[in-house]
């Protein structure tokens, strides 16, 4: 029967923290202290048993797995086995069955709660004005898609696009992510299907409105520039900066002029959409005042020549048009953050074969991403620079290079070692190339193989028939 005691809980968490030093190391254990992990496990009602793969140990190994370039279960188990042998402990089996079962037992809510907590704590740490925009917190919103193995369970939960033939495509999930502009952490994520009603990026973003706080600024692309979204966020005292939607026209000869290519206009409430209930519709104002600013792009090579930025920041003295243009330009950071998640951490194609494990894999990737961002913020704070001036890929490579040696050090030595790690990170900064442009083309050609255009079973049957012929 599962059982738990206070002493055993703390011992297992502390042992797991020591094991973490070999696989993601000191930075992770500093952020995920015993009290934080214990609270997440208590909230999920997790019971501890005397087994090798406790929830804590499973979480640490799962984190090491998503950080590894190979990202397979066998590699994670072998790494754990090597650590046990190096520490003189009883070695575990090299088989992956027990670890895979432990991953299934690990509650999704635990990993999700830890991801949210780490992101919010680091976002709240961005107190210096240099890390904020005009002293205010800015949250980036952007959407993306991720692929997963073609299993019947995944297809049922996250169907493949209708443009793909059955048996040829892959299940696809849509994500809308809220990033912190100051430190780059993931604050909240909405996961949904790629197709179907109320599965678009705007619909998923509305499910994240509760995570927005008064005085926040939401920075997004033109898809989020709608009357209802701006009105709903203004109810929460949240301002919006977005690009003008392509279906809305602008005329700078009208409205209240604030300056050249800068004016205030009034938007009228459209008719009630199907997704909105009558009570909410009646509660919203009939009109809202927004500010439209035309930004002229004079940089050669850029695709857009003019951009219309729409915002609820109406005071032109506090928020000049030039500052708004620079803020909207920072929206590109969301694209870079998604690239770090999908390309550097390899979250673009997941490995798990059930929807529950797919979501768990997403949360673990996001948790690992936030913990790396925490180390980058530590390095930035120590050296008086901005967190986004440090390369995310270099931070990951530095962690993978440094942390295997932490297990062999005393706490005092590890603290000195961590300080050197922060110094190394601060030296590798992202190049300041604000006006860089490149063609979206690849030079290296792919292998000369065709694409699978029918189910694999049918393709194998064709190969068999050709061989017999």
N, C-alpha and C positions, 0 to 999 in steps of 0.2 A: 504494500500500500504506500502511495506517496506520502511523505511526511516532511516536516520542516521545523527547524528550531532557529532562534535568533543567532546563536553562536555559530551554527553550521552555515547559515546564510552568509554571514560576514566573512567566515573563513573561505568559503568558496569564491566569493567575489574578490577577496584580496588575493587568493591564489591565481584567479583568472587575470587580475591586473598584472601580476608578475609575469604570467605567461605572455601577456600582450606585448611586453618589452621586446620579444623576439619577432613580432610580426606587425608592427605598426607603431610600436614603441612608446617611448616616453610622452610624446605629444598627445597621443590618444588617451593614455591613462591619466594624464593631467586633466583633460577635459571631462572624461567619463569617470568621475570618481565613484567610490563605493555607494555613496548616498544616492547619487543620480540613477545609477543602474538599479539599485535596490528598489527605488520608488517606481521606476518603470515596470519592474517585474511584479511588484506588489499590486500596482494598478491593473495589471493583466491577470492577476491571480495565479501566477506561475508557482508550481510546487517543485521543490528540490528533492532529488534523490541521490543516493550514493552511486553515481555513475561517472564515467570519464568525461563524457560530453555533456556537461551541465549547460544550462542556458547561457551563462557568461562565457564559458570556454567556446561554445558554438558560435556566439556572436563574434568573438575575437578572430576565430579562424575564418568565419564568413567575410569579415572585413579584410583579412589578409588575402583571401581568394580574389576579391574584386580588384584589389590593388596590383595583383600579380599580372604580368603580361599574358601568361597562359590561361589563367582563370578557370582551371579545371579542378574538380573535387580531388582527384588523385594527387595533384601537386600540393593542394592545401593540406591533405592528410600527411603526406610525406614530410612537409615542412614541420608539422606538429610532431611527428615521430622523431625527426632529427633534433628538435628542441628538447624533447624528453630525454633522449640519449645524451645530449650535451650536458643536461642538468643532473644526470645520474639517476633519473626516475625510471620507473617500470615502463618499458616501451609499449606503445599501443599497437594495434594491428595496422598493417598498411592497406587493408581493405577499406573501401569507402562507404560500405553499407551503413555502419553505425553513425557516421557523420551525416550522411544524407537523411537518415531518419531523425537525427537531432535537429537538422535544419527545418524539417517539416513540423517538429514539435515547437520550435521557437515561434511565439506569437507574433503575428504581423504588427499588432498594436505596439509592441515593445520597441521594435526598430523604428516605427513611424514616430513614436513619441520622442525617442532619443534624437532623431533627425531634426524634428521641430525645435526641440530644446536647444540643441547646439547652434542651430541657425539663428534663433532669437537671441541667445546670450551673446553671440559674437556681434550681431547687428546692434544690440543695445550698447556694446562696448565702443561703438564708433562715436564717441563723444567729442573728440577734437573737431573744431570747425573745419579744419582742412580735410577731414574725411566726409563732411556733409556738404550739401548744396545750400548755400545761404542759411546755414544753421538748421536745415530741415532734412528729415530722413526721406530718401527717394527709394521706391521699390520698382523694379523692372518687371514687366509682364511679357511673356512670350510663350509661344506654343511650338510643339514639335511632335514627331511620331517615333515610335520604336517598334522593331520587329521582334518576333519570337518564334520558337519551333512550331512547325505545322502539325499540331496534334488536334484531335477532335475536341478536347476540353478547351484548348486555347481558341479554336475557331468559334466555338459556341459563345465564349465570353467576349472575344475581340475579333469579330469576323474580318476576313480579308477584304480589300476593296473590290467592288463589283466589276471593275475593269479586268480583274485577273480571273482566269479559269479555275474551276475547282481542281484541287490536286496539284496545282502549279504555283499558286501564290502562298503567302505567309500571313498569319494573323497580324493585325496592326492595332496598336493602342495609341491614343492621343494623350499628350501631356500638356498642361498649362502650368508654367513654373513662375513663382514669384522670387526674384533675386533681390538681394541687398546691393544697391549701387555702390555703397561705401566699401564693403568688405567682400562682396561677391558670394556670400553664402546663400543657400536655398532656404527660404523662409516657409514656403508652403507649396504644395503640388496638388493638382486635381488630375485624376486618371479617368479616362473614359474610352468609349469605343471610337473608332475612326469614322464610322458612318452611322446614320440614323438621326432621329429627331433629338434636338437638344444635346448634341455631342460636339458641336463646334467649339472653337477656342473662346468665343465670347460667352457662350453658355457655361463652359467650365470655369471661366474667370469669375462669373457671378457666384459660384459656389465658394469662392475664396474671399468674398467681401468681408466676412466676419473676421478674417485675419488682418484686415486693415485697421489702423489706429488713427484717432484724430490727429490732424496736422501732418499726416503722411502725404507724399506726392506719388501718384501712380504714373509711371512713364511707360507708354506703350505705342504700338504701331497704329496705323489707320483703322485696322479692323475693330479696335476698341473705342473709336471715336463715334459714339452714338448718344442721342439725347438721353435715353433711359439710363445708360451706364453712368453718364456724368451726373445725372440727377440723383441716382441711387447713392453714388459715392459722396456727393455733396451733403446728403442727409447725414452721413457719418463724419462730416467735416474733413473729407479727404479731397485734395485737389488732384486734377488730372492734367497731364501734358501729353498730347498725342498728335499725330499727323492727321490732317483733314481727310475724311473718307472720300473715296473717289467719286461717289454718287452725289455728293453735296457740292453745290456751287458757291463761289465767294465773289463778292463785289465790294471792293474797298472804297467805292464812292458812297456807300451807305454806312449807317451806324455812327457811333461816336468816335471821332478820330483822335488817336493818342500820339501819333507820329507817322512818319513815312512807312507805308505798308504795315500799319499797326492800328487796329480799331476794335471797338466793342460792338457786338451785335446780339440780337435777341433771337433765340431759337424757340419755336412753338412746339408744344407737345404733340406728337403724332397720335394717331388712333391706337387703341390698346392692342398690343400684340397677343398672340395666343398663349405665350408662355407666362404672361403676367396676369395675376388675379385682379378682379375689379377693385378690391380694397386698396391694394398697392397703387393701382393706376390713379384712383381718386386722391390718394395722399400726396402724390407728386405734384409739383407746381405746374401751372399751365405754360409758363415760360421760364427760361433760364438765360442768363447773360453770360456769354463766353467771349473770349478774346482771340482774335485771329491775327497771326503775324506771318508775313511773307518773308521767307529766307531765300536770298539769291545765292546760288552756288556758283562761284567763279573759278573753282579748281578744275583744271583740265583733267579729263579722264573720268570724272564722276558721271553717273548715269542721269541724275536729276539736275535740272538747271534751276528750278524753283521748288520750294517746299513750303506748304502752308501748315503752320503749327497752330493747333487749337488748344486752349488752356482755360482753366477757371481761375488762374492767377491774374487778377484784373488790374492790380496796381502797377502802373508802368514805372513808377519811381523806385519801388522796392525790387521789382523784377523787370529790368530793362529787356528790350527785344533781343539784344545781343546775348544776354545771359540765357534767355529761353532757347535761342538757337544752339548755343553750346550744350545746354542740357539735353535737348532732343538728339544732338549728335552722340551723346553718351548712351543713347538707347542701343547702339551697336554692341555695347558690352554684353547685353543679353545673348546676342548671337555667339559671342566669344565664349560665354559661360556654357552655353549649350554644346559648343564644340568641345570644350574641355570635358564635359560629361560624356558625350557620345563617342568622341574619337580618342581622347587621352585615356579615359577610364573605360572605354569600350562598352558603353551602355546602349549603343545603337542597335545591336543584335543581342538579345538575351538568350539564356541557355535553358531555363527551366521549362518543364513540359506541362505544368498546370497553372491556371490563373492565379491561385493563391501564392504559389512559389514565384511566379513572375512578378507580382506586386511586391513580395518580400525582397526579391532581388533588386527591384527598383529602389526600395527604401534603403537597402544596405549600400547601394552605390551612392545615393544622396548623402547618407551619413558619412561615408568615407570621404566624399567630396568636401563636406563641411569641416571635417577634422583637418584635412589638408589646408583649407582656407584659414583655419585657426592658427596653424603653424606659420602661414604666410603673414597673418596679422601680427603675430608675436615678433617676427623678424622686422616688419615695417615699423612697429612701435619702438622697437629697440634702436633702430637706425634713423628714425625721424623721416620716413618716407611714406608714400601711400601704398596700401596693400595691393592695389592693382598695378603697381609698377614692378611687381615681382612675377616672374614667369610661373604659371601653374605647372607646366610640364617639368620644369626644372625642380620645382618643389617636390613633385612626386618622385622624380629620379633621385633626388637627394635623400628623401626618406628611405627609399628602397636600399640605397647604398649605406646609410648611416646606421639604421636601426638594428641590423643583425648583431651588432657588437654590444648593444645596450644590456643584453642579458648577462654578459660576463662582467659587468661593472657594478660597483657599489653605488648607492644613491647619490653620494657626493660626486663621484666620478661621472655618473650619468648626467648630473646637472651641468657640469662643465662641458661635457660632450654636447649636450643640447645647445648650449650657448654658442659653441663653434658651428653647429648646424645652422643656427639663425644667422650667423655671420656669413656663412657660405651662401645662404639663400639671398641675402641682401645684395650680394655682389652680382647676381644674375638677374638683371632687370630687363623688362620688356622694352624694346627699342621705341623711341619717341618718333613715330613716323605718321603724323596726323593726316597728311595729304597723300599718302601712298595709294596707288591703284594698280591692279593687276587684272589681266584677262582671266575670265573663268573658264580656262581650258587646261587640259592635261597634256604634258609633253610625252610621258612614257606610255606606250601603247599596251593594252591588255593582251593576254594570251588569245590566240586565234581559236577560241572555242565558241560554239553557239550556245543558245539558251534552251533550257528545258521547257518545252511548250505543251507538254502533256504529263499526266501523272507518272511518277517514276516506275510504277508497276507496268504500265503500258509500254514505257520506253524500254524496259528490260525485256519484255516479251518480243518487241521488234528486234532487239539485238540477238535474241535466241533464234528467231526465225531466219535472220540473215546468216547466222552461223551454220544452221542446218542446211540452208540453201547452197 
